[in-house]
Amino acid sequence: MTFVIGVDGGGTHARAVIVDESGREMARAQAPGAVVTLRGHAAAVAAVEAAVKAAADSGGVALPGGALWAGLAGAGHEESRAAVERGLAAAGLARRVRVGTDAEAAFHAAFSDGPGLMLIAGTGSVAWGRGAAGEVRVGGWGQQLGDEGSGYAIGLSAVRAIVRAEDGRAAPTLLRAEILDTLRLGTTVELIPWAASASKAEFAALVPLVGRCASRGDAAAREILDEATADLEAHVRGILAKSGPWRTRPGLLLSGGVIGPGGTLRDALVSRLASQPVDVLEGDVDAATGAASLALASMRGRPGR
């Protein structure tokens, strides 16, 4: 039986879905994720491999598949993309391997080949659009240069707020007790080794704690979330400008753990976007299914994105 594989991989999870030639889902599975970096791709390859093999096991299918399209966080740089493609090809998961970004996979799931805008804020952040100017991107610069409004950025800001309060450079914050208790740390000083070794996903996991403190009136937590919301609104303004001009209001999909349905910042961001010429779409997308659709296209001789 011919089948293809789509993967959506971020800093927290790697999700794999297997579909047959008609696009019917046969199996899916999830494994811990990893972000592609310029200095290494082995972790991302291992995450994809684990998710794909788990899906194959659950569906009772034998690898390799006809094609694999993996949308991975951090794979926007051509050197990184090529390195991951080589690693996945060597793993023998599929006869044809293509690698793109998680944003590309999610966008395809939402809009296929049509126009639209998407903002993703999960572990990282990026905006993607397709309009009169073709396909354009805003953000997605990684944790050193960007990721504003992301779970990672919010978590990092929360930890920094704690140490500023410890120094007396800022007022005391409820974030200290909340985060130290969750991380099972006894003192603020212990945040130094924790932060030095923590992954982006571990920082992003602090977002619900920041939301909880903000709901209890903590000024530092509120400021962090307000700044993150403003940063994400700026992504939308940027992608509107780069992708236009628009004759009609484009649809905008909000995706990712921070702004997807039920996300900590979703309501606040939707409120801020009321002043922007976009129509916020309901629901979320299955980026792994979008990646599988691109895998089908690549197997049929269309390169996909």
N, C-alpha and C positions, 0 to 999 in steps of 0.2 A: 504494500500500500504506500502510495506517495503521500507524504505529509511535509509541512513546513513548520518552523518554529519562530515565534516572536518573543522577544525579551524586553522588559522595561526594567532598567537597573538604576537605582539611586543610591544614596549614601546609607539608607536604612534597609531597603529590601531589593532583591532581584526577583522579578516575577516572570515566569515562563509559561507560554500557552502554545499548545500544539493543535494545528488545524489541518483538515484534509484539503484536497484540491478544490473543493467547493466552498471552503471557508468555514466548514462546520467544526466546532470545537471538539477535540478528542480528549484533551487532558490539560491540566494546569497545575503549577506548584510554585512555591515561594522559598527563597533562601535568604540568608543575610546578605546585604548589599555591600558595595564598595564603589568609591568614586575613582574614575580614571585620572591619573596624574601624569604630568610630563616626565616625572622621574621613575615611573613604574606603572606597569599594567597588569602584573601577575595577579594581584588581588581581585581586580575586576574580572579577569578571565576566569579565575577560580569561582567567583560568585555566579557568573553566567553558567559555567559548567555544572555547578551544584544544582541550580534551579532547573536547568534543562534535563539533567539526568533524573531528578526527582519527578519531573513531569512525565518523562518517558516511562519510568517505573510505574507511576500511578495509572497511566493509560495503557500499559502493556504493549508498548511499541518499541521496536528495535532501532537504535540509532545506527548510522547517520540519517538525518532527514534530507529532503531535497534541497532545502534552503533555510538559512537562519538569518534573521535581521534583528540585531540587538541595538536598542536605543539606550545609551548609557550616559549618565551624568559625567561631565568632564571630557567627553569624547569629541568636542568641537574643534580641537586642534588636529590638523591633518597628520602630524607625526604620531600623536597618541592614537588616533583612529586606526592608522595603518598597523601600529604595533599590536593593538587588541585584535584586529582582524587576523594577523598572522598567528597570534596565540590561540584564537578560537579555531582557526583552520587546522592547526596542529592537534587540537583536542579531538578532532574527528566527530564533531557533533552534527555536521551537515556538509553536503557536497559543495554548496555555495554559501559563502559567509559575507555579510555586509554589516558594517557598524556605523551607526549615526548617534545622535544625541537622544536623550529621553524626551526632550522637548519636541523633536521632529516626530517621534512615535506618537506622542500625545496629540500633537496638532493634526496628524493624519487621521487619528481616531475620531477627532472632533469634526474636521472639515473636509476630509478626503482631499480632493484636488481643487476645492473651492476656496473662496476668500474668507478671511476671518482673522481674529486676534485671540491669543491665548496668553495668560499670565500664570506662571507656575511658581509657587512659593512653598517649598517643602524643606528639605535639608538645605538646599541652595535656592537660588531664584533666577528666573530668566523670563523674558517676554518674547513671543514669536508671532509674526504676522505675515499674511499674504494678501497683497492688494495691488494697486496700480504700479507700485514700484517693485513688484515681485516678492520674493521671500526675504524678510529682514528680521534681524534679531536686536534686542536691547537687553543688556545685562549678560549674565552667564559668564562673568569674568573670573569666577573662582573666589575662594575665601580670602586671598590676599588682596585682590583688587576690586572685588565686588561682593555679590551675594547679599546686598542690602535687602532688608525686609524678610530675609529667610529665617528658618528655624535656627540655623547656626548663628546668624547675626544676633537674633534675640537672646539666645542662650549666652553668648559671649558678653553681650551688654549687661545681662543680669549678673554675671559673675564679676564684671568690672564694677558694677554698682555696689556690690557687697564690699569689695576691697576699698573703694573710695569712702564708704561709710565707716569702715574699720579705722581708716586714717583720720577721720574727722573732717575730710574734705567735702563730705555730703552728709545729709541728715540720715539717721538710722532708717533701715528698711526692713520690711517683713521678709524680703527675699533671703536674708541671711539665714534665719531659722528654717525657713521652708526648704531651701536648697541644701544646706548642710545636713539637715535631717534626712532628706531623700538620698543624698549621696553617702550617708553614714560617715560623715566627717565630724570631728569634734571641734575644730577651730578653723578660723578663716585661713590661717597659714597653710593648712592642708590643701587648700584649693590650688596652690602653686604646683605641686606634683600632679594633682588630678588634671588640671588644665593642660599641662605639658604633654600628657599621654592620651587625653580624651580625643575621640574621633568627632567628626562633624555631626554624626548622628547622636552622639552622647550629649553634645551641646544642644542640639535641636530638641532632645527629649525634655529639656527644661522649660519649653514653651508653655505647657499647661500650668506649671507652677507660677510662671510670671502672670498668666491670665488669672489665676486664683488670687494672687496678691493684689492685682489691679482691682479685682471685684471687691476686695476688702478695703479699698481706698488708699492703697500704698502709692505714694507720689512717684517713687522711682520706677515702679512697675508700669504705672500709667504712662509715664514719659517714654519708656522703652517701646511700648506698644504703639503709642502715638507716632513716634519717629519711624517705626517700621511701616506703619500704614501709609505715612506720607512718602516714604521711599518707594513703596509699591505703586502708589498713585503716579509717581514720577515715571516709573517704568511704562505705565499705560500711556501717559502723555507722549513719551518718547516713541513708543511703537506706533501710535497714531500718526505722528509727524513723519516718521520714516517710511511708513507703508502707504500713505495717502498720495494724492488727495482722494477722499471718499465722497462719492455722490450721495450715498445713503449711509445711515448709521451702521457700522459693522457690528456683528455679534462678538462678544468678548466672553471667553470661557475662563473661569478661575479654577485652578487645579492645584493639588498638593495639600499636604497636611495642615498648612497654616491658613490657607484661604479657600480650600475646597469645602463642600458641604459639611457643616459642623466645625470648621476650623476656627481657631482662636480669633483671627482677624477678619473673618469673612464679612460679618455684619458691618463692622466699622469701615471696611474698604468699600463695600457696596454703597454705603451711605456717602462716602467721599466721591465715588465715581458718578453720583447722580448729576454732577455738574459737567461731566465729560460726554462728548457725542458718541456714546457707545451703548449697546443694549447688552446688559449682563445676562448671560444664559444660565438657566437652571441646570442643576445636576453636575456630574463629573464625567470623566472619560476613562476608558480602559486602555491605557497606553500599550499594554502587552498585545491586545487585539489589533491595535493600529500597527504595531511592529510586525505582527503575523501577516497583515494585509500587504505590507511592504515586502515581506518575504515572498509571498505569492507573486507579486508583481515582478520581483527580481528573477524568480524561477521561470516566468513566462517571457523573459527577455526584456522587461522594462526595468531600468536601473533603480527606480525608487529614489528616495532622497537620502 
